[in-house]
Amino acid sequence: MSPELILFLVLSLVAIAAAIGMLISPNPVYSALFLVINFSTVAVFYLILGAPFIAMAQITIYAGAIMVLFLFVIMLLGAEKLAPGKVLPYQKPLAIGLAIVLMVESVYAVLARNPSDAEIIVPTEAANSIDAMRDLGIMLFSDYLLPFEVTSILLLVAMIGAIVLTKRAKGEQE
């Protein structure tokens, strides 16, 4: 076994364990931290595949900015103090049925796939060079400046909206 395969298998186990931990954790803050671990393992997968820019974007955007917003909203709303929601009687059997369907589809997809004759093309050094990153940055801040700024304004408005709604809800409770 190659070191890459061993690393992949170990990271796969970590990613699956973090995803399961995120789903079964009763505390929303711990759940969000499990999600950060999952995002980090996905970033390492991108590094193994030879995509350092996407790996760094994964860490800075998802594990950094979005998770900070998640934790901010969770702590601001006090979700850990909320009473547990009402469980509908059909919810658990439906979830189990959908999980079984997903597992059957996954097994079928793995077993029924056609072997590919395609050759894997390894990225050249020119694709990962500093010049390519500079060109990407120039394109992001020139051709795609408007979508970039709209996204930042949208995140800012969402954060301000969460603060306003929370302050209003806390003011009504007192």
Secondary structure, DSSP 4 states (H G I P E B T S, - for coil): --HHHHHHHHHHHHHHHHHHHHHH-SSHHHHHHHHHHHHHHHHHHHHHTT-HHHHHHIIIIIIIIIHHHHHHHHHHHTGGGSPPPPPPTTHHHHHHHHHHHHHHHHHHHHHSPPPP-PPPPPPPTTTTSHHHHHHHHHHHHHTTHHHHHHHHHHHHHHHHHHHHHHHHHHHHH-
